[in-house]
Amino acid sequence: MGDSQSTHVDVLIVGAGISGIGAAYHLQTLCPDRTFTILEGRSDIGGTWDLFRYPGVRSDSDMHTLGFSFKPWTEAKSIADGPSIMKYLRETVAEHDIERHIRFDHWVTNASWDTATSRWTVTANDKRNDRTVSVTCNFLFMCSGYYSYKEGYTPEFAGRDNFRGTIVHPQKWPEDLDYAGKRVVVIGSGATAVTIVPAMATTASHVTMLQRSPTYMVSRPDHDAVADTLRKFLPARTAYAITRAKNIFLTKYFYNRTRTQPEKVKELVLGGVRKALGPDYDIDTHFTPSYNPWDQRMCLVPNGDFFNAINSGKASVVTAQIDTFVENGIRLASGEVLEADIIITATGLNLVTLGEMHVEVDGREIDFANTWTYKGLAYSDVPNLVSTFGYINASWTLRADVVSKYVCRLLNHMKATGTQQATPRLRPEDANMPVRPWIDDFSAGYMLRVMHLMPKQGDREPWINPQLIARDKQIIVKAPIDDGAMQFTKTPALV
């Protein structure tokens, strides 16, 4: 293995979160002769799980599928909090000696491919030493996630400067925020808001979740009873594998039901909310979305904590349009004022392509919106580059694992065939493909806002991004590496 200070490596991984750590493990295991380095823009591992520090921060996927395929999750809670996930990631890094490959505080800004040498030159800002550094690599593996680490998404709120209290976006949570006995309004109805409201309600005087429109919410225990039982009788790895397989199956089954029988699933989900909040609560206004289940992400409510906060009187939901911020809170379109000492803008993330970096191929700038996605992991006419994007309807890591294994198969195929370049290119029969959005059949605002920046999706393999576990198994895991669209060539000087 090359040490992390070398200026050329076989594979350069960008990002040391869940995806990057998984990528490093798979490279060490399946391509042990390849050197690699990880460039991480922050000063610690963990990505999402190191960045977000808001109260109650937790997974909204179960850890038997958000965990790695190769490292059992053995803690009792299957819906885990941020610190527990960081502990698990630190253990993984330590067990597999990955940290020596990581260069922290290296923020990647540019990547330039040169066909003549079959190399990427990647430029990064080394924030520790206040200098610009370059690393060359044969293969670039982007594991930087899908949202901007610079700042979250906040719409323009009229009168923002009038508010005398504190405004916080969850992506930049201040360590010293004191909300004991304070009135808090949380704007938003996604996973972050649903986590923050019950967590803050324990010490705030009252927390109001102010939403423009409702989100589907599903309550489930934060323990997996099957996993708890299996761990008593089976080795940890076996118990984990069985629980993981069960949860993957249930996720697929539930998601498929939302596609084939949306009304039945809707009634099931709303029935759960009615049971939690009682027959007198206005479920139609506050918990019944205008779309079908899984047309947008559903929110997980572990142990019913969000509903319990409402029942206790410590939290409430208001469904309304915002008119303007005022000195003492938020005035709604109805004229009513929600009084607040603190406003939390849980309004979402800014999605980005490839970690906000500038990419060139032979001096030509790449606009990813003009490329076609190859299996949801690479881009037409961009050589020796794969990026990880997880599932929107299942755990991120399930897909990250699949993509990492694909990269290792690709690298080993190139070694076996003596080729140095792997480039997805449209075949003659692909010339007039109809264009579909990169993520289809998903109406969440954070996706729709940036879909025009993302690569295009076609109507045939491999130019698709199905976002379905079973389909990915066919086109990524089982399909041959050399499929006619991924073209393998030698460095020109070697031909």
C-alpha positions as CSV (number, residue, x, y, z in Angstrom):
1,M,0.0,0.0,0.0
2,G,1.3,3.5,-0.8
3,D,1.5,5.8,2.1
4,S,-0.9,8.7,2.2
5,Q,1.7,11.3,1.3
6,S,2.7,10.0,-2.1
7,T,1.8,12.2,-5.1
8,H,0.7,9.4,-7.4
9,V,-1.6,6.5,-6.5
10,D,-3.5,3.9,-8.5
11,V,-6.8,5.0,-7.0
12,L,-7.8,8.3,-5.4
13,I,-10.8,8.2,-3.2
14,V,-12.5,11.6,-2.5
15,G,-14.4,11.6,0.9
16,A,-13.9,9.6,4.1
17,G,-17.5,9.2,5.1
18,I,-19.5,5.9,4.9
19,S,-18.9,5.6,1.1
20,G,-15.1,6.4,1.2
21,I,-14.5,4.0,4.2
22,G,-16.3,1.2,2.4
23,A,-14.4,1.9,-0.8
24,A,-11.1,1.7,1.1
25,Y,-12.1,-1.6,2.6
26,H,-13.1,-3.1,-0.7
27,L,-9.9,-1.9,-2.5
28,Q,-7.7,-3.4,0.2
29,T,-9.6,-6.7,0.1
30,L,-10.4,-7.2,-3.6
31,C,-7.5,-5.2,-5.2
32,P,-4.7,-5.6,-2.6
33,D,-2.0,-4.7,-5.1
34,R,-3.4,-1.2,-5.9
35,T,-2.2,1.9,-4.0
36,F,-4.7,4.4,-2.9
37,T,-5.2,7.6,-0.9
38,I,-8.3,9.2,0.5
39,L,-8.6,13.0,0.4
40,E,-11.1,14.3,3.0
41,G,-12.1,18.0,3.1
42,R,-12.9,18.0,6.8
43,S,-10.7,17.3,9.8
44,D,-12.3,14.0,10.7
45,I,-13.9,10.9,9.1
46,G,-17.6,10.4,9.0
47,G,-18.9,12.9,6.5
48,T,-22.6,13.4,7.3
49,W,-22.2,11.8,10.7
50,D,-19.4,14.2,11.7
51,L,-21.0,17.3,10.1
52,F,-24.5,17.2,11.7
53,R,-24.5,18.0,15.4
54,Y,-28.1,19.0,16.0
55,P,-30.0,17.5,19.0
56,G,-31.1,13.9,18.5
57,V,-29.2,13.4,15.2
58,R,-29.7,9.8,14.2
59,S,-30.1,7.5,11.2
60,D,-33.4,7.2,9.6
61,S,-32.4,3.8,8.1
62,D,-31.8,0.7,10.3
63,M,-28.2,0.0,11.0
64,H,-28.4,-3.5,9.7
65,T,-28.6,-2.0,6.3
66,L,-26.9,1.4,6.9
67,G,-24.0,-0.6,8.4
68,F,-21.4,-2.2,6.1
69,S,-21.9,-5.7,4.7
70,F,-18.5,-6.7,6.1
71,K,-18.8,-5.3,9.6
72,P,-21.7,-6.4,11.8
73,W,-23.7,-3.8,13.7
74,T,-23.8,-5.3,17.2
75,E,-25.3,-2.6,19.4
76,A,-28.8,-3.0,20.7
77,K,-30.3,0.0,19.0
78,S,-30.9,-0.6,15.3
79,I,-32.0,3.1,14.8
80,A,-28.8,4.6,16.0
81,D,-27.7,8.1,17.1
82,G,-24.9,10.1,15.5
83,P,-22.3,9.4,18.1
84,S,-22.9,5.6,17.9
85,I,-22.6,5.7,14.1
86,M,-19.3,7.6,14.5
87,K,-18.0,5.0,17.0
88,Y,-18.9,2.3,14.5
89,L,-17.1,4.1,11.6
90,R,-14.0,4.7,13.9
91,E,-13.9,1.0,14.7
92,T,-14.1,0.1,11.0
93,V,-11.2,2.5,10.2
94,A,-9.1,1.1,13.0
95,E,-9.8,-2.6,12.3
96,H,-8.8,-2.2,8.7
97,D,-5.9,0.3,9.2
98,I,-7.5,2.8,6.9
99,E,-6.5,6.0,8.6
100,R,-3.0,6.0,7.3
101,H,-4.4,6.4,3.8
102,I,-6.4,9.5,4.7
103,R,-5.2,13.1,4.2
104,F,-7.5,15.3,6.2
105,D,-8.4,18.9,5.5
106,H,-7.7,18.4,1.8
107,W,-10.6,20.1,0.0
108,V,-10.7,18.9,-3.7
109,T,-11.3,21.7,-6.2
110,N,-10.3,20.4,-9.6
111,A,-9.8,17.1,-11.5
112,S,-8.3,17.0,-14.9
113,W,-8.0,13.9,-17.1
114,D,-5.2,13.4,-19.7
115,T,-5.8,10.7,-22.2
116,A,-2.1,10.7,-23.4
117,T,-0.9,9.5,-20.0
118,S,-4.2,7.8,-18.7
119,R,-4.0,9.9,-15.6
120,W,-6.2,12.3,-13.5
121,T,-4.5,15.3,-11.9
122,V,-6.5,16.2,-8.8
123,T,-6.0,19.6,-7.1
124,A,-6.9,20.2,-3.5
125,N,-6.6,22.9,-0.9
126,D,-4.5,21.6,2.0
127,K,-6.2,23.7,4.7
128,R,-3.7,22.6,7.5
129,N,-0.7,24.0,5.6
130,D,-2.5,26.7,3.6
131,R,-1.2,25.4,0.2
132,T,-2.5,23.9,-3.0
133,V,-1.4,20.3,-3.6
134,S,-1.8,18.0,-6.6
135,V,-2.2,14.2,-6.6
136,T,-2.2,12.1,-9.8
137,C,-4.1,8.8,-10.1
138,N,-5.1,6.3,-12.7
139,F,-8.6,6.0,-11.3
140,L,-10.8,8.5,-9.5
141,F,-13.4,7.2,-7.1
142,M,-15.8,10.0,-5.9
143,C,-17.3,9.2,-2.5
144,S,-18.1,12.8,-1.5
145,G,-21.9,12.3,-1.1
146,Y,-24.6,14.3,-2.8
147,Y,-25.0,17.6,-0.9
148,S,-23.0,20.7,-0.4
149,Y,-20.9,20.8,2.8
150,K,-20.6,24.6,2.5
151,E,-24.2,25.4,3.5
152,G,-27.7,23.9,3.7
153,Y,-30.6,25.1,1.6
154,T,-32.6,28.0,3.1
155,P,-35.3,29.7,1.0
156,E,-35.5,33.5,1.1
157,F,-37.8,34.4,4.0
158,A,-39.2,37.9,4.0
159,G,-38.3,40.0,7.0
160,R,-35.5,37.6,8.2
161,D,-33.5,40.6,9.6
162,N,-36.5,41.7,11.7
163,F,-36.4,38.7,13.9
164,R,-34.7,39.5,17.2
165,G,-34.0,35.9,18.2
166,T,-31.6,33.3,16.9
167,I,-31.9,31.6,13.5
168,V,-30.1,28.3,13.0
169,H,-29.7,25.9,10.1
170,P,-29.2,22.3,11.3
171,Q,-26.2,21.9,9.1
172,K,-24.4,24.6,11.1
173,W,-25.6,23.9,14.6
174,P,-23.8,26.1,17.2
175,E,-22.3,24.1,20.1
176,D,-23.4,26.7,22.7
177,L,-27.1,27.0,21.6
178,D,-29.1,27.2,24.8
179,Y,-32.8,26.4,24.2
180,A,-33.9,25.5,27.8
181,G,-37.2,27.1,28.5
182,K,-37.3,28.8,25.1
183,R,-40.0,28.9,22.4
184,V,-38.7,27.2,19.3
185,V,-40.2,27.1,15.8
186,V,-38.7,24.5,13.5
187,I,-39.5,25.2,9.8
188,G,-39.7,22.0,7.7
189,S,-41.3,18.6,7.8
190,G,-38.5,16.2,6.7
191,A,-36.3,13.8,8.5
192,T,-34.3,16.5,10.2
193,A,-37.3,18.4,11.6
194,V,-38.9,15.1,12.8
195,T,-35.7,14.4,14.7
196,I,-35.1,17.8,16.1
197,V,-38.6,18.5,17.4
198,P,-38.9,15.7,20.0
199,A,-35.2,16.1,21.0
200,M,-35.6,19.8,21.7
201,A,-39.0,19.4,23.3
202,T,-37.5,17.7,26.3
203,T,-36.0,21.0,27.5
204,A,-37.5,23.8,25.4
205,S,-40.7,25.4,26.8
206,H,-42.5,24.5,23.5
207,V,-41.5,23.4,20.0
208,T,-43.7,24.1,17.0
209,M,-43.0,22.3,13.7
210,L,-44.1,24.7,11.0
211,Q,-44.7,22.9,7.7
212,R,-45.9,24.1,4.3
213,S,-47.2,20.6,3.6
214,P,-47.2,17.3,5.4
215,T,-44.9,14.3,5.1
216,Y,-45.6,10.6,5.6
217,M,-44.4,9.4,9.0
218,V,-44.0,5.8,10.2
219,S,-43.4,4.9,13.8
220,R,-41.3,1.8,14.6
221,P,-39.2,0.5,17.5
222,D,-35.5,1.5,17.6
223,H,-34.7,-2.1,18.4
224,D,-34.9,-5.0,16.0
225,A,-36.5,-7.8,17.9
226,V,-35.3,-10.4,15.4
227,A,-31.8,-9.2,15.6
228,D,-31.9,-9.1,19.4
229,T,-33.1,-12.8,19.4
230,L,-30.6,-14.0,16.8
231,R,-27.6,-12.5,18.6
232,K,-28.4,-14.7,21.6
233,F,-28.0,-17.9,19.6
234,L,-25.7,-17.1,16.7
235,P,-22.3,-15.6,16.0
236,A,-22.5,-11.8,15.5
237,R,-21.6,-12.0,11.8
238,T,-24.3,-14.7,11.0
239,A,-27.0,-12.8,13.0
240,Y,-26.1,-9.6,11.2
241,A,-26.3,-11.2,7.8
242,I,-29.7,-12.8,8.4
243,T,-31.1,-9.5,9.9
244,R,-29.6,-7.5,6.9
245,A,-31.2,-9.9,4.4
246,K,-34.5,-9.7,6.2
247,N,-34.5,-5.9,6.3
248,I,-33.5,-5.6,2.6
249,F,-36.4,-7.9,1.7
250,L,-38.9,-5.9,3.8
251,T,-37.7,-2.6,2.4
252,K,-38.1,-3.9,-1.1
253,Y,-41.5,-5.4,-0.3
254,F,-42.8,-2.2,1.3
255,Y,-41.4,0.0,-1.5
256,N,-43.0,-2.2,-4.2
257,R,-46.3,-2.1,-2.3
258,T,-46.2,1.8,-2.5
259,R,-45.9,1.5,-6.3
260,T,-48.6,-1.2,-6.8
261,Q,-51.1,-0.4,-4.1
262,P,-50.4,3.2,-3.0
263,E,-53.9,3.7,-1.5
264,K,-53.6,0.7,0.8
265,V,-50.2,1.8,2.0
266,K,-51.4,5.3,2.5
267,E,-54.3,4.0,4.7
268,L,-51.8,1.8,6.6
269,V,-49.5,4.7,7.3
270,L,-52.2,7.2,8.3
271,G,-53.8,4.5,10.5
272,G,-50.6,4.3,12.4
273,V,-50.6,8.1,12.9
274,R,-54.3,8.0,14.0
275,K,-53.5,5.3,16.6
276,A,-50.6,7.4,17.9
277,L,-52.4,10.8,18.1
278,G,-56.0,9.7,18.8
279,P,-59.3,10.2,16.9
280,D,-59.6,13.9,17.6
281,Y,-56.4,15.0,16.0
282,D,-56.6,16.6,12.6
283,I,-54.7,14.0,10.6
284,D,-56.0,15.2,7.3
285,T,-54.5,18.7,7.7
286,H,-51.2,17.9,9.4
287,F,-50.2,14.3,8.3
288,T,-51.8,13.6,5.0
289,P,-49.6,14.5,2.1
290,S,-50.9,15.4,-1.4
291,Y,-48.7,12.7,-3.0
292,N,-48.4,8.9,-2.6
293,P,-46.1,7.2,-0.1
294,W,-42.5,7.1,-1.3
295,D,-43.0,9.6,-4.1
296,Q,-40.9,11.5,-1.5
297,R,-38.8,10.2,1.4
298,M,-40.9,8.9,4.3
299,C,-39.9,10.0,7.8
300,L,-39.1,7.4,10.5
301,V,-40.4,8.1,14.0
302,P,-38.4,5.8,16.4
303,N,-40.5,4.6,19.4
304,G,-43.2,7.2,18.4
305,D,-41.0,10.0,20.0
306,F,-42.4,12.7,17.7
307,F,-46.0,11.7,18.5
308,N,-45.3,11.4,22.2
309,A,-43.9,15.0,22.2
310,I,-47.2,16.2,20.6
311,N,-49.3,14.2,23.1
312,S,-47.4,15.6,26.0
313,G,-48.2,19.2,24.9
314,K,-44.5,20.0,24.5
315,A,-44.7,20.1,20.7
316,S,-47.2,20.9,18.1
317,V,-47.6,21.0,14.3
318,V,-48.8,24.0,12.3
319,T,-49.5,23.6,8.6
320,A,-49.4,27.0,7.0
321,Q,-47.7,29.4,4.6
322,I,-45.2,31.9,6.0
323,D,-45.9,35.6,5.3
324,T,-42.8,37.2,7.0
325,F,-40.5,37.0,9.9
326,V,-41.3,39.6,12.6
327,E,-39.5,40.7,15.7
328,N,-40.9,38.1,18.0
329,G,-41.4,35.2,15.6
330,I,-43.1,34.3,12.3
331,R,-46.3,35.8,10.9
332,L,-48.3,33.4,8.8
333,A,-50.3,34.1,5.7
334,S,-53.4,33.9,7.9
335,G,-52.1,36.8,10.0
336,E,-51.5,34.7,13.1
337,V,-48.0,35.1,14.7
338,L,-46.1,32.1,15.9
339,E,-44.0,33.5,18.7
340,A,-40.4,32.2,18.9
341,D,-37.1,32.8,20.7
342,I,-35.3,30.5,18.3
343,I,-36.1,29.6,14.7
344,I,-34.6,26.4,13.2
345,T,-34.6,26.4,9.4
346,A,-34.7,22.6,8.7
347,T,-35.4,23.4,5.1
348,G,-33.1,20.9,3.4
349,L,-29.8,20.4,1.6
350,N,-28.2,21.8,-1.5
351,L,-27.5,18.9,-3.8
352,V,-24.3,18.9,-5.9
353,T,-22.6,16.8,-8.5
354,L,-19.2,15.4,-7.7
355,G,-18.5,17.4,-4.5
356,E,-18.7,20.8,-6.2
357,M,-15.4,20.3,-8.1
358,H,-14.4,21.4,-11.6
359,V,-13.8,18.5,-13.9
360,E,-12.0,18.5,-17.3
361,V,-11.3,15.8,-19.8
362,D,-8.4,16.6,-22.2
363,G,-8.9,20.3,-21.5
364,R,-12.6,20.3,-22.1
365,E,-14.8,21.2,-19.1
366,I,-17.4,18.6,-18.3
367,D,-21.0,19.8,-17.7
368,F,-22.5,16.7,-16.1
369,A,-26.0,17.8,-17.2
370,N,-24.8,17.0,-20.8
371,T,-23.7,13.5,-19.9
372,W,-25.6,10.2,-19.7
373,T,-25.5,8.2,-16.5
374,Y,-23.9,4.8,-16.8
375,K,-25.6,2.5,-14.3
376,G,-26.0,5.4,-12.0
377,L,-22.3,5.3,-11.2
378,A,-20.3,6.7,-14.1
379,Y,-20.8,9.3,-16.9
380,S,-20.6,9.1,-20.7
381,D,-17.2,10.1,-22.2
382,V,-15.7,10.6,-18.7
383,P,-12.9,7.9,-18.3
384,N,-11.7,6.1,-15.2
385,L,-14.2,7.8,-12.9
386,V,-17.0,6.3,-10.7
387,S,-19.1,8.1,-8.1
388,T,-21.2,6.7,-5.3
389,F,-24.8,7.7,-4.9
390,G,-26.9,5.6,-2.5
391,Y,-30.5,4.8,-2.5
392,I,-33.3,7.3,-2.0
393,N,-35.7,4.6,-0.9
394,A,-33.4,2.3,1.1
395,S,-30.1,2.6,3.0
396,W,-27.3,4.6,1.3
397,T,-24.7,1.9,2.2
398,L,-26.5,-0.9,0.4
399,R,-25.7,0.8,-2.9
400,A,-22.3,2.1,-1.8
401,D,-21.2,-1.5,-1.1
402,V,-22.4,-2.6,-4.6
403,V,-20.6,0.3,-6.3
404,S,-17.3,-0.4,-4.4
405,K,-17.4,-4.0,-5.5
406,Y,-18.1,-2.9,-9.1
407,V,-15.0,-0.6,-9.1
408,C,-12.8,-3.5,-7.9
409,R,-14.2,-5.8,-10.6
410,L,-13.5,-3.0,-13.2
411,L,-9.9,-2.4,-12.0
412,N,-9.2,-6.1,-12.0
413,H,-10.6,-6.5,-15.5
414,M,-8.4,-3.6,-16.7
415,K,-5.4,-5.3,-15.1
416,A,-6.3,-8.7,-16.7
417,T,-6.7,-7.2,-20.2
418,G,-3.7,-4.8,-20.0
419,T,-5.9,-1.8,-20.6
420,Q,-5.5,1.5,-18.8
421,Q,-8.7,3.4,-19.7
422,A,-12.4,2.5,-19.1
423,T,-14.8,5.0,-20.7
424,P,-18.6,4.7,-21.0
425,R,-19.6,5.6,-24.5
426,L,-23.0,5.6,-26.3
427,R,-23.3,2.9,-28.9
428,P,-24.8,3.5,-32.3
429,E,-28.1,2.1,-31.1
430,D,-28.2,4.5,-28.2
431,A,-28.0,7.6,-30.4
432,N,-31.6,8.7,-30.2
433,M,-32.5,7.7,-26.7
434,P,-35.4,9.6,-25.1
435,V,-34.2,11.7,-22.1
436,R,-35.4,11.0,-18.6
437,P,-34.4,12.7,-15.4
438,W,-31.5,11.2,-13.4
439,I,-33.9,10.3,-10.6
440,D,-37.3,9.4,-11.9
441,D,-40.6,9.1,-10.0
442,F,-39.5,11.1,-7.0
443,S,-41.0,14.5,-6.4
444,A,-39.0,15.8,-3.4
445,G,-38.1,19.5,-3.6
446,Y,-34.4,19.0,-2.9
447,M,-34.2,16.7,-5.9
448,L,-36.3,18.7,-8.3
449,R,-34.3,21.9,-7.5
450,V,-31.2,20.4,-9.0
451,M,-32.3,17.7,-11.5
452,H,-31.3,20.0,-14.4
453,L,-27.7,19.8,-13.2
454,M,-27.6,16.0,-13.1
455,P,-26.7,13.6,-15.8
456,K,-29.4,12.3,-18.1
457,Q,-31.0,8.9,-17.9
458,G,-32.0,6.9,-21.0
459,D,-34.5,4.2,-21.6
460,R,-32.2,1.2,-21.8
461,E,-29.4,-0.5,-20.0
462,P,-26.7,0.6,-19.1
463,W,-27.9,4.2,-19.4
464,I,-30.2,4.0,-16.5
465,N,-30.2,4.8,-12.7
466,P,-33.0,2.5,-11.5
467,Q,-32.6,3.1,-7.7
468,L,-33.9,-0.4,-7.2
469,I,-31.9,-3.0,-5.3
470,A,-33.0,-6.0,-7.4
471,R,-32.3,-4.1,-10.7
472,D,-28.9,-3.0,-9.5
473,K,-28.0,-6.5,-8.7
474,Q,-28.7,-7.5,-12.3
475,I,-27.0,-4.5,-14.1
476,I,-24.1,-3.8,-11.6
477,V,-23.3,-7.0,-9.8
478,K,-24.2,-9.7,-12.4
479,A,-23.8,-8.0,-15.8
480,P,-20.5,-8.5,-17.5
481,I,-18.0,-5.7,-17.0
482,D,-17.2,-5.6,-20.7
483,D,-20.7,-4.8,-22.1
484,G,-19.9,-2.9,-25.2
485,A,-20.8,0.5,-23.7
486,M,-17.9,0.6,-21.2
487,Q,-15.0,0.7,-23.6
488,F,-11.5,-0.4,-22.6
489,T,-8.5,1.1,-24.3
490,K,-4.7,1.3,-23.8
491,T,-2.7,4.4,-23.1
492,P,-2.0,5.9,-26.6
493,A,1.8,5.6,-26.0
494,L,1.5,1.9,-25.4
495,V,-0.5,1.2,-28.6
